[in-house]
Amino acid sequence: METASRFMTPVEMPRGCAGMVSHGEPLLTLGSCFADEVGACLERQLFDVTVNPFGPLYNPASILRAVECLAHDKPVVTADLIESHGAWHSMLFHSRFSGSDRENLAEELTRHIHSLHVLLPSLKTVCITLGSTRCFIDRATGRVVANCHKLPASRFEECRMTMDETADAIVKAYKLLADTAPGLRMVVTVSPVRHRGAGFHADKLSKATLLLGAEKAVNAINAACAIGRLPAGAVYFPAYEIVDDELRDYRFYAADMLHPSDVAVDYIYSRFADTFFTPETLSLAERAAAVTMRLLHRPLNSEIAADTRRAALGAARIFATQNPAVAPALDRFISKHITV
């Protein structure tokens, strides 16, 4: 890919951002399913990252609503939950957070929100990925929803956010988080995933609106920071442009021709790393990835699987002792992915 990139249209990266993402500094990703992809890359390299804690959120209004929920530590009550297709759902969350028991789900989501709320004061960087301006408003509440959970279309009113509404949502989200996390840095990006629900022409218009809104928001945040009204600042990372201009080929899409392929995600992430990591962070990230790859390895011979796992865990613990900044992230990775 590095050689091939010489024949591509280079996209200019933001400058002066090295060090914005470092091991041991809490990081949050919010937004479309592309935020899951980038978050997973950060997780494998043992960054202290919380990945899309509400599930995929596609439009800026849903992202803002999630941030409001975190900032205000808003509990989920049973009255907030709706039933669809044999399960209970929250309009704030993706269906991956749904459950079969209404009261238990309300309690679990409330604990989940609270655990995220208490982490906010230590948050250093938030990465927001915008997917679409297309919103669905629940007629029963008048609120934008994160997911329609396969409820009847008649329950929702569809609308499109404007450039100003997009910018306003991003700025409000930043202010809410920065009030709790002084010195917060925000990375804003537009997802390269193509949305065909309303047609590809509509998706192009949506992406254009997001691009304009993102630029306006970043400029507004940085202008406020420059005169001392807000801490730190924001930067735009061109993930959409990398796929559209540098890769620019269906070879870099998955089989559905909508999502970037694994090769494309890896390439975008390498550009992200080059932009936001210092050389020391990049070196540690590469070594951390080797550790997690070994942890995830499953030998074909089941008789040696237990010994292989113990050896990988032992090596991982030594690595964390030598590099304390990755220790909390390693513990979470093992808890999430490894059966001990």
matplotlib code that plots the C-alpha trace (Angstrom):
import matplotlib.pyplot as plt

x = [0.0, 2.9, 4.3, 0.9, 0.2, 2.8, 0.3, -2.6, -3.9, -2.4, -4.7, -3.2, -3.2, -3.6, -0.2, 1.1, -1.1, 1.5, 0.9, -2.9, -3.3, -1.1, -1.1, -2.5, -4.6, -8.3, -9.9, -13.5, -14.9, -18.5, -20.3, -21.0, -19.8, -16.5, -15.9, -16.1, -13.4, -11.0, -11.7, -11.0, -7.6, -6.8, -8.0, -5.7, -2.7, -3.7, -4.7, -7.0, -10.0, -13.8, -15.3, -18.7, -20.4, -23.9, -23.3, -23.2, -24.7, -25.0, -26.2, -24.8, -28.1, -27.9, -24.3, -25.1, -28.0, -25.6, -23.1, -25.9, -26.8, -23.2, -22.5, -25.7, -25.4, -29.0, -30.5, -32.6, -36.0, -38.3, -40.7, -37.9, -37.7, -39.9, -40.6, -40.0, -39.6, -39.5, -36.9, -36.7, -34.8, -33.6, -34.0, -30.6, -28.7, -28.0, -29.8, -26.6, -27.5, -31.1, -32.3, -35.1, -35.9, -37.2, -36.2, -32.8, -32.0, -32.9, -30.6, -27.8, -28.0, -28.1, -24.9, -23.3, -24.0, -22.8, -19.6, -18.9, -19.9, -17.3, -14.6, -15.3, -13.1, -10.0, -10.9, -8.2, -9.4, -12.8, -13.1, -16.4, -17.3, -20.2, -22.1, -25.2, -27.5, -30.5, -32.4, -35.5, -37.7, -39.9, -43.4, -44.2, -41.5, -40.3, -36.7, -34.2, -33.5, -30.2, -31.9, -35.4, -35.2, -37.4, -40.5, -43.1, -42.0, -45.2, -43.8, -41.0, -40.6, -37.6, -35.6, -32.2, -29.9, -28.5, -24.9, -25.7, -27.5, -24.5, -22.0, -24.1, -24.5, -20.7, -19.9, -22.4, -21.1, -17.5, -18.6, -20.5, -17.5, -15.0, -16.9, -16.1, -12.8, -10.6, -8.1, -10.2, -9.1, -11.6, -11.0, -13.9, -14.1, -16.7, -17.3, -16.3, -19.1, -21.7, -25.4, -27.9, -31.1, -32.3, -30.1, -26.5, -27.2, -28.8, -25.8, -23.4, -25.5, -25.5, -21.7, -21.2, -23.4, -21.4, -18.1, -19.2, -20.7, -17.6, -15.4, -17.6, -17.7, -13.9, -13.3, -15.8, -14.3, -10.7, -11.8, -13.3, -10.2, -8.0, -9.7, -9.9, -13.5, -12.8, -9.9, -7.7, -9.4, -10.5, -9.1, -10.6, -9.2, -10.0, -11.0, -13.7, -11.3, -8.7, -11.1, -12.6, -9.3, -6.4, -7.9, -10.6, -11.3, -13.8, -10.9, -10.9, -14.5, -16.0, -18.2, -21.3, -19.6, -20.6, -18.0, -14.3, -12.4, -10.1, -7.2, -8.7, -9.4, -5.8, -4.6, -6.8, -5.7, -2.0, -2.6, -4.4, -1.4, 1.1, -1.0, -1.7, 1.1, 4.6, 7.3, 7.6, 3.8, 3.9, 6.7, 4.8, 1.6, 3.2, 4.7, 1.4, -0.4, 2.1, 1.1, -2.7, -2.2, -0.5, -3.3, -5.9, -4.1, -5.9, -3.7, -5.2, -4.0, -6.4, -4.0, -1.5, -4.1, -4.0, -0.2, -0.2, -2.7, -0.8, 2.5, 0.8, -0.8, 2.6, 4.3, 1.5, 1.9, 5.7, 5.0, 2.6, 5.1, 7.7, 5.2, 2.8, 0.9, -0.7, -1.5, -5.2, -6.0, -4.4, -6.6, -9.7, -8.6, -8.0, -11.4, -13.2, -11.4, -9.7, -11.2, -8.8]
y = [0.0, 2.4, 1.9, 2.2, 5.4, 7.2, 6.8, 8.2, 11.7, 12.7, 14.1, 16.8, 15.8, 18.2, 19.3, 19.8, 17.1, 14.6, 13.6, 14.1, 10.4, 8.6, 5.4, 5.9, 8.9, 8.1, 8.3, 8.1, 7.3, 8.2, 7.9, 5.7, 2.1, 3.5, 4.7, 1.0, 0.2, 2.9, 2.1, -1.6, -0.6, 1.5, -1.2, -3.8, -1.4, -1.1, 2.5, 3.5, 3.8, 3.5, 2.4, 3.6, 3.1, 3.6, 1.6, 3.2, 6.7, 8.1, 11.7, 14.6, 15.0, 11.4, 11.9, 15.1, 13.3, 10.6, 13.2, 15.0, 11.6, 11.0, 14.6, 14.7, 11.1, 10.5, 7.3, 5.0, 4.1, 1.4, 3.9, 4.9, 1.4, 0.0, -3.5, -4.7, -8.2, -9.9, -7.6, -4.4, -1.4, 2.1, 4.8, 6.1, 2.9, 0.6, -2.8, -4.5, -3.1, -4.5, -7.2, -9.6, -8.2, -4.7, -3.9, -5.5, -3.6, -0.3, -1.0, -2.2, 0.8, 3.2, 1.5, 1.7, 5.4, 6.1, 4.2, 6.3, 9.6, 9.0, 8.6, 11.9, 14.1, 12.1, 12.2, 13.6, 13.1, 12.4, 11.2, 11.9, 10.2, 11.7, 9.2, 11.0, 14.0, 11.7, 11.7, 9.9, 11.6, 9.5, 11.0, 9.9, 11.9, 14.4, 13.2, 12.0, 8.3, 6.4, 3.4, 2.6, -1.0, -2.2, -0.4, 0.7, 3.5, 5.4, 6.0, 8.2, 11.4, 11.6, 14.8, 16.0, 18.2, 21.4, 22.5, 24.9, 22.2, 19.9, 22.4, 23.4, 19.8, 19.2, 22.5, 21.7, 18.2, 19.6, 22.2, 19.6, 17.3, 20.0, 21.4, 18.1, 17.3, 20.4, 20.5, 18.1, 17.6, 16.7, 14.9, 15.2, 13.1, 12.1, 8.4, 7.0, 4.4, 4.9, 5.0, 3.8, 4.0, 7.2, 6.7, 7.5, 11.0, 11.8, 10.3, 12.6, 15.6, 14.4, 13.9, 17.4, 18.9, 17.0, 18.2, 21.8, 21.4, 19.8, 22.6, 25.2, 23.5, 23.0, 26.6, 27.8, 25.6, 26.7, 30.4, 30.1, 28.3, 31.1, 33.7, 31.6, 30.7, 27.0, 24.8, 22.8, 22.6, 20.5, 19.2, 17.6, 14.3, 13.5, 9.8, 10.4, 12.2, 9.4, 6.8, 9.2, 10.7, 8.5, 5.0, 5.8, 2.3, -0.5, -2.7, -0.9, -1.6, -4.7, -7.1, -4.9, -2.0, 0.3, -0.2, 0.2, -3.1, -4.2, -3.0, 0.4, 0.6, -0.3, 2.3, 5.0, 4.0, 4.3, 7.8, 8.5, 7.2, 9.2, 12.3, 11.9, 9.6, 10.6, 8.2, 6.8, 6.2, 4.5, 2.2, 1.2, 0.7, -1.6, -3.7, -3.7, -5.0, -7.9, -8.8, -8.7, -10.7, -13.4, -13.3, -13.8, -16.6, -20.0, -23.0, -25.7, -28.4, -28.2, -30.1, -27.2, -24.5, -24.0, -23.9, -21.4, -19.2, -19.3, -18.4, -15.5, -14.2, -14.4, -12.5, -9.9, -9.3, -8.8, -6.3, -4.4, -4.4, -2.9, -0.4, 0.6, 3.0, 0.1, -2.0, -0.9, -1.3, -4.8, -5.8, -4.7, -6.4, -9.7, -9.4, -8.7, -11.2, -13.9, -16.7, -17.2]
z = [0.0, 0.8, -2.7, -4.4, -2.5, -4.7, -7.6, -5.7, -5.1, -1.8, 0.8, 3.0, 6.7, 9.6, 10.9, 14.4, 15.9, 17.0, 20.6, 20.5, 21.0, 23.5, 25.6, 29.1, 28.1, 28.1, 24.6, 23.5, 20.1, 19.1, 15.9, 12.9, 12.5, 11.1, 14.7, 15.7, 13.1, 14.2, 17.9, 17.4, 15.9, 18.9, 21.2, 19.6, 20.1, 23.8, 23.9, 26.8, 24.5, 25.1, 21.7, 20.7, 24.1, 22.6, 19.5, 16.0, 16.0, 12.5, 12.7, 14.7, 16.7, 18.0, 18.9, 20.8, 22.6, 23.7, 25.0, 26.9, 28.5, 29.6, 30.8, 32.9, 34.1, 32.9, 34.2, 31.9, 33.4, 32.3, 30.8, 28.4, 26.9, 24.1, 23.0, 19.4, 18.0, 21.4, 23.0, 24.9, 23.4, 24.3, 21.7, 22.9, 22.1, 19.2, 19.3, 20.4, 23.9, 23.8, 26.2, 27.1, 30.6, 30.8, 34.4, 34.1, 30.9, 32.4, 35.4, 33.1, 30.9, 33.9, 35.3, 31.9, 31.6, 35.1, 34.6, 31.5, 33.3, 36.1, 33.5, 31.8, 34.0, 32.9, 29.2, 27.0, 23.4, 21.8, 18.2, 16.6, 13.3, 11.4, 9.1, 7.8, 8.2, 8.0, 11.3, 12.5, 15.1, 17.4, 17.0, 20.5, 22.2, 19.6, 20.1, 17.6, 18.0, 17.7, 16.1, 15.0, 16.2, 13.3, 14.6, 12.1, 9.9, 10.7, 14.2, 12.9, 11.0, 8.8, 8.4, 7.2, 9.3, 7.8, 7.8, 10.7, 12.7, 12.2, 13.3, 16.3, 17.5, 17.3, 19.2, 21.9, 22.3, 22.7, 25.2, 27.3, 27.4, 28.0, 30.9, 32.7, 31.0, 30.9, 28.1, 26.0, 22.4, 19.7, 16.4, 13.9, 10.8, 8.2, 7.7, 4.3, 4.5, 1.8, 2.8, 0.2, 2.2, 0.4, -2.7, -3.4, -4.7, -1.3, 0.4, -1.5, -0.5, 3.1, 3.1, 1.6, 4.4, 7.0, 5.6, 5.6, 9.1, 10.5, 9.1, 10.6, 14.0, 14.1, 13.2, 15.9, 18.6, 17.8, 17.6, 21.1, 22.4, 21.0, 23.1, 26.2, 26.1, 25.6, 26.5, 24.0, 20.6, 17.6, 14.4, 11.3, 10.1, 6.4, 6.5, 3.9, 1.6, 1.9, 0.5, -2.0, -3.3, -2.4, -2.6, -5.1, -6.3, -5.5, -4.6, -1.3, -0.5, 1.2, -0.7, -0.1, -1.9, 0.9, 3.7, 3.3, 3.2, 5.9, 3.7, 3.4, 7.2, 7.9, 5.5, 7.0, 10.4, 9.4, 8.2, 11.6, 13.4, 11.4, 12.2, 15.9, 17.3, 18.2, 17.0, 20.5, 20.6, 17.2, 18.3, 21.5, 19.5, 17.0, 19.9, 21.7, 18.5, 18.4, 22.0, 21.4, 18.2, 20.1, 22.7, 20.0, 18.3, 18.4, 17.6, 15.5, 17.9, 20.8, 23.0, 23.1, 23.3, 27.1, 27.1, 24.2, 26.0, 29.3, 27.5, 25.7, 28.9, 30.7, 27.9, 27.9, 31.7, 31.3, 28.5, 30.7, 33.6, 31.2, 29.8, 32.6, 30.3, 28.6, 31.7, 32.2, 28.5, 28.5, 31.5, 29.6, 26.4, 28.3, 30.1, 26.8, 24.4, 26.4, 28.4, 31.3]

ax = plt.figure().add_subplot(projection="3d")
ax.plot(x, y, z, "-o")
ax.set_aspect("equal")
plt.show()
